[in-house]
Amino acid sequence: MTPAFDPAQAQVQPERVNQPRVNLGIAGLSRGFMFTLPTLLAETRLRVTACADPLPEARARFQRDFPGSAAYAEFAALCADPRVDAIYIATPHQFHATQAMAAARAGKHVLVEKPMATSLACAQAMVEAARAAGTALVVGHSHSFDAPYRAARQLIASGRFGRLRMITALNFTDFIMRPRRAEELDSTQGGGVVFSQAAHQLDIIRLLGGGMLRDIRATTMPARGTEGGYSAHITFTDGAAATATYDGLAHWDSNAWQDGIGEMGMPATPFDAAAIRAALAVPDEAALKRARGYGAGAAQPAPATHHAHFGPVLVSCDDAVLRPGPAGLHIHDAAGTRLHAVPLRGRAEIFDELLDAIAGRPVTHHGAWGLATLEACLAILRSKGETITLQHQVPCP
Ligand SMILES: NC(=O)c1ccc[n+]([C@@H]2O[C@H](COP(=O)([O-])OP(=O)(O)OC[C@H]3O[C@@H](n4cnc5c(N)ncnc54)[C@H](O)[C@@H]3O)[C@@H](O)[C@H]2O)c1
């Protein structure tokens, strides 16, 4: 029997590292930023000094949450602020590339939300801009930062359970049926579940399997004028294989297979497919999304009680199945089933990497890593049932 998960035992504070604090600016006071807020408020290694967002009500709330901070309507002003060392770019997808490049040119380190960009050319230009400026570029948050996947990666790399042969990843959500901005339903601007959600799922698969994908064959599922789902068969250069399935049409909630714990590591009520559809019958969906946002007073997420996750993931090795999930890492082998406990640190791992990258230490989610995950996402979009060979893959460090 798997032992019960005790959140109190697992909860740890971010490490207090004896290094100068980094001044962080936030671009885009979005849902992405809100999920990171509990970690940011607890962080002792960073000082949040400024933000940029065109919405005045969002800027006003930010200055209440971070007293003494500066708040700008324009991204350029954030780049010009000498009190900012690094910028967390959590704006809509179509702005990631231009903003990351502008930040690098201004000498700022960058943490950019997934997806890194909407084209390979843009991602390459971002990597080049950071290289030319000598600034750090980290791509995240993606769920591959979540501790149970990292713990699984360590065990896989140790060879303790033999070779990794197959990964099975699936996630059934309401993603595409939530209130959306117009661009989020336009694949040419980074909309649809492939840019938003495969960016998590493929990042996890790449991390678990060592990073080096060989090819992808996929089909997508249409919804609301964009992609609402996909099914992909993926091979690694070492011959291992993965299947990735995503269905965001709000017909069934796979949190039911994750002990009822939602993506952000909190108990989740199964969604109501009819109510979700009824809520979309409004003239201005983007306004409805804004009304649930940071500036409109949305409740700050509480610190997670469990690990965040991205749906059921099963890793088949020669001698075990590993199952990272909300309680930690389940190990199923000939000796039985056990839970490998993993410390609960919210999103502190993204700031571990940002600070490591700034200090010149190697990190997993550097620019070329993000570019490789983007290449895999773009392959899902291009494939239409044909096999796409990947050319920009990089290994886990
Ligand atoms: N990692 C995660 O768990 C997670 C979760 C949600 C969203 N995200 C990511 O966060 C990013 C934002 O998506 P969202 O759905 O949260 O967005 P959103 O629609 O909730 O918010 C976008 C915000 O950006 C602001 N904005 C628009 N243009 C801007 C500009 N030029 N400069 C500065 N701010 C600008 C808007 O006013 C708004 O406050 C995306 O990259 C998305 O993929 C990540």
Ligand as a Chemical Component Dictionary entry (heavy atoms), coordinates in Angstrom:
data_LIG
# 
_chem_comp.id                   LIG 
_chem_comp.type                 NON-POLYMER 
_chem_comp.pdbx_formal_charge   0 
_chem_comp.three_letter_code    LIG 
# 
loop_
_chem_comp_atom.comp_id 
_chem_comp_atom.atom_id 
_chem_comp_atom.alt_atom_id 
_chem_comp_atom.type_symbol 
_chem_comp_atom.charge 
_chem_comp_atom.model_Cartn_x 
_chem_comp_atom.model_Cartn_y 
_chem_comp_atom.model_Cartn_z 
_chem_comp_atom.pdbx_ordinal 
LIG N1  N1  N 0  3.021  28.338 -16.331 1  
LIG C1  C1  C 0  1.747  28.420 -16.000 2  
LIG O1  O1  O 0  1.241  27.721 -15.128 3  
LIG C2  C2  C 0  0.891  29.414 -16.731 4  
LIG C3  C3  C 0  -0.464 29.548 -16.438 5  
LIG C4  C4  C 0  -1.201 30.508 -17.128 6  
LIG C5  C5  C 0  -0.589 31.274 -18.098 7  
LIG N2  N2  N 1  0.732  31.084 -18.369 8  
LIG C6  C6  C 0  1.434  31.887 -19.367 9  
LIG O2  O2  O 0  1.387  33.236 -18.944 10 
LIG C7  C7  C 0  1.413  34.088 -20.080 11 
LIG C8  C8  C 0  0.218  35.011 -20.040 12 
LIG O3  O3  O 0  -0.961 34.270 -20.269 13 
LIG P1  P1  P 0  -2.273 34.514 -19.391 14 
LIG O4  O4  O 0  -3.339 33.643 -19.901 15 
LIG O5  O5  O -1 -1.900 34.369 -17.993 16 
LIG O6  O6  O 0  -2.572 36.007 -19.814 17 
LIG P2  P2  P 0  -3.742 36.965 -19.290 18 
LIG O7  O7  O 0  -4.657 37.206 -20.425 19 
LIG O8  O8  O 0  -4.314 36.454 -17.990 20 
LIG O9  O9  O 0  -2.951 38.301 -18.960 21 
LIG C9  C9  C 0  -2.138 38.962 -19.855 22 
LIG C10 C10 C 0  -1.616 40.174 -19.124 23 
LIG O10 O10 O 0  -0.582 40.767 -19.908 24 
LIG C11 C11 C 0  -0.867 42.148 -20.005 25 
LIG N3  N3  N 0  -0.261 42.640 -21.241 26 
LIG C12 C12 C 0  -0.782 42.619 -22.491 27 
LIG N4  N4  N 0  0.100  43.161 -23.351 28 
LIG C13 C13 C 0  1.190  43.516 -22.623 29 
LIG C14 C14 C 0  2.425  44.112 -22.945 30 
LIG N5  N5  N 0  2.724  44.430 -24.212 31 
LIG N6  N6  N 0  3.325  44.335 -21.951 32 
LIG C15 C15 C 0  3.035  44.019 -20.674 33 
LIG N7  N7  N 0  1.863  43.435 -20.313 34 
LIG C16 C16 C 0  0.960  43.184 -21.287 35 
LIG C17 C17 C 0  -2.380 42.248 -19.974 36 
LIG O11 O11 O 0  -2.837 43.548 -19.608 37 
LIG C18 C18 C 0  -2.706 41.210 -18.898 38 
LIG O12 O12 O 0  -2.608 41.737 -17.595 39 
LIG C19 C19 C 0  1.408  33.165 -21.284 40 
LIG O13 O13 O 0  2.726  32.932 -21.695 41 
LIG C20 C20 C 0  0.806  31.879 -20.745 42 
LIG O14 O14 O 0  1.174  30.749 -21.498 43 
LIG C21 C21 C 0  1.470  30.190 -17.702 44 
# 
loop_
_chem_comp_bond.comp_id 
_chem_comp_bond.atom_id_1 
_chem_comp_bond.atom_id_2 
_chem_comp_bond.value_order 
_chem_comp_bond.pdbx_ordinal 
LIG N1  C1  SING 1  
LIG C1  O1  DOUB 2  
LIG C1  C2  SING 3  
LIG C2  C3  SING 4  
LIG C2  C21 DOUB 5  
LIG C3  C4  DOUB 6  
LIG C4  C5  SING 7  
LIG C5  N2  DOUB 8  
LIG N2  C6  SING 9  
LIG N2  C21 SING 10 
LIG C6  O2  SING 11 
LIG C6  C20 SING 12 
LIG O2  C7  SING 13 
LIG C7  C8  SING 14 
LIG C7  C19 SING 15 
LIG C8  O3  SING 16 
LIG O3  P1  SING 17 
LIG P1  O4  DOUB 18 
LIG P1  O5  SING 19 
LIG P1  O6  SING 20 
LIG O6  P2  SING 21 
LIG P2  O7  DOUB 22 
LIG P2  O8  SING 23 
LIG P2  O9  SING 24 
LIG O9  C9  SING 25 
LIG C9  C10 SING 26 
LIG C10 O10 SING 27 
LIG C10 C18 SING 28 
LIG O10 C11 SING 29 
LIG C11 N3  SING 30 
LIG C11 C17 SING 31 
LIG N3  C12 SING 32 
LIG N3  C16 SING 33 
LIG C12 N4  DOUB 34 
LIG N4  C13 SING 35 
LIG C13 C14 SING 36 
LIG C13 C16 DOUB 37 
LIG C14 N5  SING 38 
LIG C14 N6  DOUB 39 
LIG N6  C15 SING 40 
LIG C15 N7  DOUB 41 
LIG N7  C16 SING 42 
LIG C17 O11 SING 43 
LIG C17 C18 SING 44 
LIG C18 O12 SING 45 
LIG C19 O13 SING 46 
LIG C19 C20 SING 47 
LIG C20 O14 SING 48 
# 
